[in-house]
Amino acid sequence: MEASPNPSSSPLASALSHLVDPLLHHFQRIPGSAIILRYVRSSYQDDPIRSLLELFLFVFALRTLLQSRTRGNQSGSNFVKLSEKEIDELVSEFTPDPLCAPLTPAESRELASVPTIIGGVSSRPKISLPTHHAGKPIQVTNLASYNFTNLAGSDSIKEKAILALRKYGVGSCSPPGFYGTIDVHVQLEEDIARFIGTDSCIIYSQAFSTISSVIPAFSKRGDIIVADRGVNFAIQKGIQISRSTVYWYDHNDMDSLEAVLETVKRDEKRRRGPLTRRFIVTEGIFESDGAIVDLPKVQELKRKYKFRLILDESISFGTIGATGRGLTELYGIPAKEVDMIVGSMANTLGGGGGFCAGSEEVAFHQRINGTAFVFSAALPAMLAVASSAAIGTMISEPSMFTTLQENVKALRSVLDHVESLRISSDPRSPLVHIQIRSKSERHPDTPLEKFERGKSSLGVGDVSLAVRPQQRPMVGSMGHDLGVDEQNRLLQSIVDDCLEHGVLLLRTKRLGSINPKLLETGPEARPNIRVAVSTAFTKKEIEKAANIIKASTIRMLGKRR
């Protein structure tokens, strides 16, 4: 027996049919509507509750987009009305929070010790400081700037930069990938690649962001980076941005590097995962302490364990080697064998920006994947011209590098014999780092008996106090018997005293590392004074400046050995 249809539902079904059918007909004429209908039917059959939830979310999103952004109206009838007296009272009671915290006494003293440099870039600038010479400007010997080859103040380079400024204007106003690249940029890339001896080169507009962009351009999440614990802050940020798996080895210790590479090899065998990109990251001359990496050994280990090498030559480029071509020239290694050579054009070339030299593939990859290249305005044309001119000067006057090394030797011949100082820099490095020697470290010139007596006393300044064995200074963080604040205070007193006698130095100030517990524990992380040797001075001038540093050290540290 067939069921009779419900008469009350027929008119409703007919009305809905007349309403839905035209809408469905028009909807089916929209391109892609069949895909949506198929998705709705399958979704409703599998999970009708999800379909209702999606419909609710769609309606809610549509309502949110269509509703007014504010419930206020033009008349302001729903606003709180205040009298003039109430407004004045609120304004008088308002105390804005400071944009930054007030300076601490230590920060105030440090700010007061910063001199004002009068005039442009110079190896002998005039400086003014209220606490020195009654604030009168005096001329000083500049051993604080990274002007190793004295090209930053070159008149001939300055003239070429001015001509470029008049021809191209100040800035590029565009990233290199759009219309920021012009002929002088291409020429500079060719000049650097030809000078170093690589196939290609790419230039960046900021030196700091060069290495911090190169690393994440090649190393991604899941890849492996083996890095020296003493690398500079820019490298640390590049490693952090890459989100790669990082292994750290002891500062400039090739045995530690090989042990870490063995650990990586064992971990990879145990995991049996997919092949990953693997990099060794280090510096040529370390900015933190002036040490020079053993490049032949690194190259040997790189080939043995199948790693690629990213070498930061920001300090060594233009300062090391017979013609200033860096560590590859110093050790007689073809530059093409180093996968990526990164450097700064702001140090030796007297310009600005940075570069990465390597194969054609290395340079091309960064033009698409190097964030600092893609999203930053191109290097100003005048700086590109200045850097090209500086390279030309370095090629035509290679004797400047002999002069630079002679000046380094002259400085070290004096400072190496100051018993209270520890110089961590390599004898060939033009960047000399001076630290206060710890009581537990014997100077080569200090007799053994004198060293043993010195360990049993606290000698700082003009006071030397004998202490019992159980009270002897304990070696603390960074392997030093003095705290970081005390080391900074003594080093700053040396800097101030040298400035009083006409030598401008700089106490190194560091940003916090990405992993302080691991990267700020060794001797390379100790506070120090940074001395930048330059070809702008004669050998006698360097010796005179070194003797001033020596005398200031003896005055400030006294009998400390």
C-alpha positions as CSV (number, residue, x, y, z in Angstrom):
1,M,0.0,0.0,0.0
2,E,1.6,3.3,-1.1
3,A,1.9,6.2,1.3
4,S,-0.1,9.2,0.3
5,P,1.9,12.5,0.0
6,N,1.5,15.1,2.7
7,P,-0.7,17.8,1.2
8,S,0.6,20.5,3.6
9,S,4.2,19.9,2.4
10,S,3.6,20.0,-1.3
11,P,3.0,23.8,-1.6
12,L,6.1,24.5,0.6
13,A,8.2,22.2,-1.5
14,S,6.9,23.7,-4.7
15,A,7.7,27.2,-3.4
16,L,11.2,26.3,-2.4
17,S,11.7,24.6,-5.8
18,H,10.6,27.7,-7.6
19,L,13.0,29.8,-5.5
20,V,16.1,27.6,-5.5
21,D,16.0,26.4,-9.1
22,P,16.6,29.8,-10.7
23,L,19.3,30.6,-8.2
24,L,20.9,27.2,-8.9
25,H,20.7,27.8,-12.6
26,H,22.4,31.2,-12.4
27,F,25.0,29.8,-10.0
28,Q,25.9,26.9,-12.4
29,R,26.7,29.5,-15.0
30,I,29.6,30.8,-12.8
31,P,33.0,29.3,-13.8
32,G,34.1,26.8,-11.2
33,S,30.6,26.4,-9.7
34,A,30.6,22.6,-10.5
35,I,33.7,22.1,-8.3
36,I,32.0,23.9,-5.4
37,L,28.8,22.0,-5.8
38,R,30.7,18.7,-5.9
39,Y,32.6,19.7,-2.8
40,V,29.3,20.6,-0.9
41,R,27.6,17.4,-1.9
42,S,30.5,15.2,-0.8
43,S,31.0,17.2,2.3
44,Y,27.4,17.0,3.3
45,Q,27.3,13.3,2.7
46,D,30.4,12.6,4.8
47,D,29.9,15.2,7.5
48,P,26.8,17.4,7.4
49,I,27.7,19.1,10.7
50,R,30.9,20.4,9.1
51,S,28.9,21.8,6.2
52,L,26.7,23.7,8.6
53,L,29.7,25.0,10.5
54,E,31.4,26.2,7.2
55,L,28.1,27.9,6.2
56,F,28.0,29.7,9.6
57,L,31.6,30.8,9.3
58,F,31.0,32.1,5.8
59,V,28.0,34.1,6.9
60,F,29.9,35.5,9.9
61,A,32.8,36.5,7.7
62,L,30.5,38.2,5.3
63,R,28.7,40.1,8.1
64,T,32.1,41.2,9.6
65,L,33.2,42.6,6.2
66,L,30.0,44.5,5.6
67,Q,29.4,45.9,9.0
68,S,30.6,49.4,9.9
69,R,34.1,49.7,11.4
70,T,33.0,52.0,14.2
71,R,29.7,52.5,16.0
72,G,30.3,56.2,16.4
73,N,28.4,58.6,14.2
74,Q,29.2,62.0,12.8
75,S,27.3,63.9,15.5
76,G,29.3,62.3,18.3
77,S,26.2,61.9,20.4
78,N,27.5,58.6,21.9
79,F,30.8,60.2,23.1
80,V,31.5,61.3,26.7
81,K,31.2,65.0,26.9
82,L,33.7,66.8,29.2
83,S,33.8,70.4,30.3
84,E,36.9,72.6,29.7
85,K,37.8,72.3,33.4
86,E,37.7,68.5,33.3
87,I,39.8,68.4,30.2
88,D,42.4,70.7,31.8
89,E,42.5,68.5,34.9
90,L,43.1,65.4,32.8
91,V,45.8,67.0,30.8
92,S,47.6,68.3,33.9
93,E,47.4,64.8,35.5
94,F,48.8,63.0,32.5
95,T,52.4,61.8,32.8
96,P,53.7,60.1,29.7
97,D,56.0,57.2,30.0
98,P,59.6,57.9,28.8
99,L,60.5,56.5,25.4
100,C,63.5,54.8,27.0
101,A,64.7,54.1,30.5
102,P,66.9,56.7,32.2
103,L,70.6,56.2,32.0
104,T,72.3,54.3,34.8
105,P,75.4,55.9,36.4
106,A,77.7,53.5,34.5
107,E,76.0,54.4,31.2
108,S,76.3,58.1,32.0
109,R,80.0,57.8,32.6
110,E,80.4,55.8,29.4
111,L,78.5,58.3,27.4
112,A,80.7,61.1,28.9
113,S,83.8,59.3,27.7
114,V,82.8,59.3,24.1
115,P,84.7,62.1,22.2
116,T,83.2,64.3,19.5
117,I,85.1,64.0,16.2
118,I,85.4,67.3,14.3
119,G,85.5,67.1,10.5
120,G,85.4,64.3,8.1
121,V,87.1,60.9,7.9
122,S,90.8,61.3,8.8
123,S,93.7,59.3,10.2
124,R,94.5,62.4,12.3
125,P,91.1,63.9,13.2
126,K,90.4,66.7,15.7
127,I,88.4,65.6,18.7
128,S,86.7,67.4,21.6
129,L,85.9,66.0,25.0
130,P,84.8,68.1,28.0
131,T,86.9,66.1,30.4
132,H,90.1,66.4,28.3
133,H,92.1,69.6,27.8
134,A,89.2,71.7,29.1
135,G,87.1,70.7,26.1
136,K,89.5,72.3,23.5
137,P,89.8,70.4,20.2
138,I,93.0,68.5,19.9
139,Q,94.5,66.5,17.0
140,V,95.0,62.8,17.8
141,T,96.4,59.6,16.2
142,N,93.4,57.6,15.1
143,L,93.9,53.9,15.9
144,A,90.2,53.3,16.4
145,S,88.9,53.2,12.8
146,Y,89.0,50.3,10.3
147,N,90.9,52.5,7.8
148,F,93.7,50.0,7.4
149,T,95.0,51.1,4.0
150,N,94.1,54.8,4.5
151,L,91.9,54.8,1.4
152,A,88.8,56.2,3.3
153,G,90.3,59.7,3.2
154,S,92.0,59.5,-0.3
155,D,91.5,62.7,-2.3
156,S,91.6,60.9,-5.6
157,I,88.9,58.5,-4.6
158,K,86.8,61.3,-3.1
159,E,86.9,63.2,-6.4
160,K,85.6,60.2,-8.3
161,A,82.9,59.7,-5.7
162,I,81.8,63.3,-6.1
163,L,81.6,63.0,-9.9
164,A,79.5,59.9,-9.5
165,L,77.2,61.8,-7.1
166,R,76.7,64.5,-9.6
167,K,76.0,62.0,-12.4
168,Y,73.8,59.4,-10.6
169,G,72.4,61.3,-7.6
170,V,72.6,60.2,-3.9
171,G,70.5,56.9,-3.7
172,S,69.3,54.2,-6.0
173,C,65.7,54.4,-4.7
174,S,65.1,50.8,-5.6
175,P,66.2,47.2,-4.9
176,P,68.8,45.8,-7.3
177,G,66.2,43.4,-8.8
178,F,63.9,46.2,-10.0
179,Y,65.7,49.2,-11.4
180,G,68.3,49.8,-8.7
181,T,71.2,48.1,-10.5
182,I,73.2,50.4,-12.8
183,D,76.5,50.1,-14.7
184,V,78.8,51.0,-11.7
185,H,77.3,48.1,-9.7
186,V,78.0,45.6,-12.4
187,Q,81.5,47.0,-12.8
188,L,82.2,46.8,-9.1
189,E,81.1,43.1,-9.0
190,E,83.4,42.3,-11.9
191,D,86.3,44.2,-10.2
192,I,85.9,42.3,-6.9
193,A,85.6,38.9,-8.7
194,R,88.7,39.6,-10.8
195,F,90.7,40.9,-7.8
196,I,89.9,37.9,-5.6
197,G,90.0,35.4,-8.4
198,T,86.5,33.9,-8.4
199,D,84.0,33.4,-11.2
200,S,81.4,35.9,-10.0
201,C,80.4,38.2,-7.2
202,I,77.3,39.9,-5.8
203,I,77.3,43.1,-3.8
204,Y,75.0,44.1,-0.9
205,S,74.2,47.6,0.3
206,Q,75.0,47.0,4.0
207,A,78.1,45.2,5.3
208,F,76.4,43.8,8.4
209,S,73.5,42.2,6.5
210,T,75.7,40.6,3.9
211,I,76.8,37.6,5.9
212,S,73.5,37.5,7.8
213,S,71.7,37.1,4.5
214,V,74.2,34.8,2.7
215,I,73.9,32.1,5.4
216,P,70.1,31.7,5.4
217,A,70.0,32.0,1.6
218,F,71.7,28.6,1.4
219,S,71.2,26.9,4.7
220,K,67.6,26.2,5.7
221,R,65.7,24.3,8.4
222,G,67.1,20.7,8.6
223,D,70.5,21.7,7.1
224,I,73.6,21.5,9.2
225,I,76.0,24.4,10.2
226,V,79.3,23.8,12.0
227,A,80.5,27.2,13.3
228,D,83.3,28.6,15.3
229,R,82.3,29.8,18.8
230,G,84.1,33.1,18.2
231,V,82.3,34.3,15.1
232,N,81.0,37.8,15.0
233,F,77.5,38.9,15.8
234,A,76.4,39.3,12.1
235,I,77.3,35.6,11.5
236,Q,75.5,34.6,14.7
237,K,72.3,36.4,13.4
238,G,72.6,34.7,10.0
239,I,72.9,31.3,11.7
240,Q,69.9,32.1,13.9
241,I,67.8,33.2,11.0
242,S,68.6,30.1,9.0
243,R,66.9,27.8,11.6
244,S,69.5,25.2,10.7
245,T,70.9,22.5,13.1
246,V,74.0,24.1,14.6
247,Y,77.1,22.5,16.0
248,W,79.7,24.8,17.7
249,Y,83.4,24.0,17.9
250,D,86.0,25.6,20.2
251,H,87.4,28.9,19.0
252,N,90.0,28.5,16.2
253,D,90.7,24.9,17.4
254,M,91.1,22.5,14.4
255,D,91.1,19.4,16.6
256,S,87.7,20.5,18.0
257,L,86.4,21.2,14.5
258,E,87.4,17.7,13.4
259,A,85.8,16.1,16.4
260,V,82.5,18.0,15.8
261,L,82.6,16.9,12.1
262,E,83.0,13.3,13.2
263,T,80.0,13.8,15.5
264,V,77.9,15.1,12.7
265,K,79.0,12.1,10.5
266,R,77.9,9.6,13.2
267,D,74.6,11.4,13.8
268,E,73.8,11.3,10.1
269,K,74.5,7.6,9.9
270,R,72.4,6.9,12.9
271,R,69.5,8.9,11.6
272,R,69.6,7.6,8.0
273,G,67.6,10.6,7.0
274,P,67.6,12.4,3.6
275,L,70.7,14.2,2.4
276,T,71.1,17.7,3.8
277,R,73.2,20.7,2.9
278,R,76.2,21.1,5.3
279,F,78.3,24.2,5.9
280,I,81.4,25.2,7.9
281,V,81.2,28.9,8.9
282,T,84.2,30.8,10.1
283,E,86.1,34.1,9.8
284,G,89.4,34.8,8.2
285,I,90.6,37.2,10.8
286,F,88.2,37.1,13.8
287,E,86.8,40.4,14.7
288,S,86.4,39.4,18.3
289,D,90.1,38.8,19.0
290,G,92.2,39.2,15.8
291,A,93.1,35.5,15.5
292,I,93.6,34.0,12.0
293,V,92.0,30.8,11.0
294,D,94.1,27.9,9.7
295,L,92.5,27.9,6.2
296,P,94.5,24.9,4.7
297,K,93.3,22.7,7.6
298,V,89.7,23.9,7.2
299,Q,89.9,23.1,3.5
300,E,91.3,19.7,4.2
301,L,88.5,18.9,6.7
302,K,85.9,20.3,4.4
303,R,86.9,18.0,1.6
304,K,87.2,15.0,3.9
305,Y,83.7,15.3,5.4
306,K,82.0,16.8,2.3
307,F,81.1,20.2,3.7
308,R,80.9,23.6,2.0
309,L,82.8,26.6,3.4
310,I,81.5,30.1,4.1
311,L,84.5,32.3,4.9
312,D,83.9,35.8,6.2
313,E,86.9,37.9,5.2
314,S,85.5,41.3,6.3
315,I,88.8,42.0,8.2
316,S,91.3,40.0,6.1
317,F,90.2,41.2,2.7
318,G,92.5,44.1,1.7
319,T,94.8,43.6,4.7
320,I,96.4,40.2,4.4
321,G,98.5,38.7,1.6
322,A,101.2,40.2,-0.6
323,T,98.7,42.2,-2.6
324,G,95.8,42.3,-0.1
325,R,93.7,39.5,-1.6
326,G,93.1,37.9,1.8
327,L,93.7,34.5,3.3
328,T,93.6,32.6,0.0
329,E,96.6,34.6,-1.1
330,L,98.3,34.3,2.2
331,Y,98.1,30.5,2.2
332,G,98.4,30.0,-1.5
333,I,94.9,28.5,-2.0
334,P,93.0,29.3,-5.2
335,A,90.0,31.4,-4.3
336,K,87.7,29.2,-6.4
337,E,88.3,26.4,-4.0
338,V,86.5,28.3,-1.2
339,D,82.7,28.0,-1.8
340,M,81.8,31.5,-0.6
341,I,84.0,34.4,0.4
342,V,82.1,37.2,2.1
343,G,83.7,40.6,2.8
344,S,83.0,44.2,3.7
345,M,83.7,47.2,1.4
346,A,83.4,49.5,4.4
347,N,86.7,48.5,6.0
348,T,89.5,48.5,3.5
349,L,87.8,50.0,0.4
350,G,86.6,53.1,2.3
351,G,83.1,52.8,0.8
352,G,80.1,50.9,2.1
353,G,78.2,47.6,1.7
354,G,79.5,44.1,1.4
355,F,80.0,41.3,-1.2
356,C,79.9,37.6,-1.6
357,A,82.3,36.1,-4.2
358,G,82.1,32.5,-5.5
359,S,80.8,30.6,-8.5
360,E,78.2,31.8,-11.0
361,E,75.6,29.6,-9.3
362,V,76.4,31.1,-5.9
363,A,75.9,34.7,-7.1
364,F,72.8,34.0,-9.1
365,H,71.1,32.1,-6.3
366,Q,71.4,35.1,-4.0
367,R,69.9,37.5,-6.5
368,I,66.6,35.6,-5.9
369,N,67.0,34.2,-2.3
370,G,69.3,36.8,-0.6
371,T,66.8,38.7,1.5
372,A,69.1,41.7,2.1
373,F,69.7,41.9,-1.7
374,V,66.1,41.4,-2.7
375,F,64.4,43.7,-0.2
376,S,67.0,46.5,0.3
377,A,67.7,49.5,-1.9
378,A,70.8,49.1,-4.0
379,L,74.2,50.5,-3.0
380,P,74.5,54.2,-3.7
381,A,76.4,54.7,-7.0
382,M,79.1,57.0,-5.4
383,L,80.0,54.2,-2.9
384,A,80.3,51.7,-5.7
385,V,82.6,54.0,-7.7
386,A,84.7,54.7,-4.6
387,S,85.1,50.9,-3.9
388,S,86.1,50.3,-7.6
389,A,88.6,53.1,-7.3
390,A,90.0,51.7,-4.1
391,I,90.6,48.3,-5.8
392,G,92.4,50.1,-8.6
393,T,94.7,51.8,-6.0
394,M,95.4,48.5,-4.3
395,I,96.4,46.9,-7.6
396,S,98.6,49.8,-8.6
397,E,100.2,50.3,-5.1
398,P,100.8,46.8,-3.6
399,S,103.6,48.3,-1.4
400,M,100.9,49.6,1.0
401,F,100.5,46.0,2.3
402,T,104.2,45.8,3.1
403,T,103.9,49.1,4.9
404,L,100.9,47.8,6.8
405,Q,102.7,44.7,8.0
406,E,105.7,46.7,9.0
407,N,103.5,48.9,11.1
408,V,101.8,45.9,12.7
409,K,105.3,44.5,13.6
410,A,106.3,47.9,15.1
411,L,103.2,48.0,17.3
412,R,103.6,44.4,18.4
413,S,107.3,44.8,19.2
414,V,106.3,47.2,22.0
415,L,103.0,45.8,23.3
416,D,104.1,42.2,23.2
417,H,106.5,42.9,26.1
418,V,103.9,44.6,28.4
419,E,103.5,41.9,31.1
420,S,100.1,43.0,32.4
421,L,98.6,42.7,28.9
422,R,97.4,39.7,26.9
423,I,97.3,40.1,23.1
424,S,95.1,37.5,21.5
425,S,95.6,38.6,17.9
426,D,97.7,36.9,15.4
427,P,101.1,38.7,14.8
428,R,100.0,39.3,11.2
429,S,96.6,40.8,12.0
430,P,96.2,44.6,11.6
431,L,93.4,44.4,14.2
432,V,95.1,44.1,17.5
433,H,93.1,43.2,20.6
434,I,94.5,44.1,24.0
435,Q,93.2,42.3,27.1
436,I,94.2,42.4,30.8
437,R,96.2,39.4,31.5
438,S,94.7,37.0,34.1
439,K,96.7,36.1,37.2
440,S,96.6,32.5,36.1
441,E,98.3,33.3,32.8
442,R,102.0,33.7,32.7
443,H,103.6,36.2,30.3
444,P,106.6,34.9,28.3
445,D,108.8,37.7,29.6
446,T,107.8,37.2,33.3
447,P,110.2,35.0,35.3
448,L,108.6,32.0,36.9
449,E,109.3,33.1,40.4
450,K,107.8,36.5,39.8
451,F,104.8,34.9,38.2
452,E,104.2,32.7,41.3
453,R,104.5,35.7,43.6
454,G,102.1,37.7,41.4
455,K,99.5,34.9,41.7
456,S,99.6,35.4,45.5
457,S,98.8,39.2,45.3
458,L,96.1,41.5,44.1
459,G,98.0,44.1,42.2
460,V,95.9,46.8,40.5
461,G,96.9,50.4,40.3
462,D,99.5,51.4,42.8
463,V,98.3,48.9,45.5
464,S,99.7,45.3,45.9
465,L,98.2,43.2,48.7
466,A,99.6,39.9,49.7
467,V,96.9,37.3,50.3
468,R,96.9,33.8,51.9
469,P,96.6,30.8,49.6
470,Q,93.0,30.2,50.5
471,Q,92.2,33.8,49.6
472,R,93.8,33.8,46.2
473,P,91.7,35.2,43.3
474,M,89.5,32.6,41.8
475,V,89.4,32.2,38.0
476,G,85.8,33.0,37.1
477,S,84.0,33.5,33.8
478,M,86.0,33.7,30.6
479,G,89.0,32.3,32.6
480,H,89.8,35.5,34.4
481,D,90.3,36.4,38.0
482,L,88.7,39.9,37.5
483,G,85.0,40.4,36.8
484,V,83.8,41.8,33.5
485,D,82.9,45.2,35.0
486,E,86.3,45.5,36.6
487,Q,88.1,44.6,33.4
488,N,85.9,47.2,31.5
489,R,86.7,49.9,34.1
490,L,90.4,49.3,33.9
491,L,90.5,49.2,30.1
492,Q,88.4,52.4,29.8
493,S,90.9,54.1,32.1
494,I,93.7,53.1,29.7
495,V,91.7,54.4,26.7
496,D,91.0,57.7,28.5
497,D,94.7,58.1,29.5
498,C,95.8,57.4,25.9
499,L,93.4,60.0,24.6
500,E,94.9,62.5,27.1
501,H,98.2,61.9,25.4
502,G,97.0,62.1,21.8
503,V,96.1,58.5,20.8
504,L,92.5,57.6,20.0
505,L,91.6,54.0,20.9
506,L,88.4,52.1,21.3
507,R,87.3,49.8,24.1
508,T,85.3,47.0,22.3
509,K,81.6,47.1,23.1
510,R,79.7,43.9,22.2
511,L,76.0,43.0,21.6
512,G,74.7,40.0,23.4
513,S,75.3,36.8,21.5
514,I,72.5,34.4,20.5
515,N,73.7,31.9,23.1
516,P,75.6,33.6,25.9
517,K,76.1,30.5,28.0
518,L,78.0,28.9,25.2
519,L,79.5,31.8,23.2
520,E,80.6,34.1,26.0
521,T,82.7,31.9,28.1
522,G,86.1,31.6,26.4
523,P,89.1,34.0,26.5
524,E,88.0,35.4,23.1
525,A,84.9,36.9,24.7
526,R,86.9,38.9,27.3
527,P,86.6,42.7,27.3
528,N,89.4,44.3,25.3
529,I,90.8,47.4,23.6
530,R,90.8,47.3,19.8
531,V,93.7,48.8,18.0
532,A,93.4,49.2,14.2
533,V,96.8,49.7,12.5
534,S,96.9,51.8,9.4
535,T,99.3,52.7,6.6
536,A,98.6,56.3,7.2
537,F,101.4,56.5,9.8
538,T,105.1,56.0,9.6
539,K,106.9,53.3,11.6
540,K,108.1,55.9,14.1
541,E,104.6,57.3,14.6
542,I,103.3,53.8,15.3
543,E,106.1,53.1,17.8
544,K,105.4,56.4,19.5
545,A,101.7,55.5,19.8
546,A,102.6,52.0,21.1
547,N,104.8,53.5,23.8
548,I,102.0,55.8,24.9
549,I,99.7,52.7,25.2
550,K,102.4,51.0,27.2
551,A,102.9,53.9,29.5
552,S,99.2,54.3,30.1
553,T,98.8,50.6,30.8
554,I,101.6,50.8,33.4
555,R,100.0,53.8,35.0
556,M,96.6,52.3,35.2
557,L,97.4,48.7,36.0
558,G,100.6,49.4,38.1
559,K,102.2,46.2,39.5
560,R,99.8,43.8,38.0
561,R,101.6,41.0,36.3
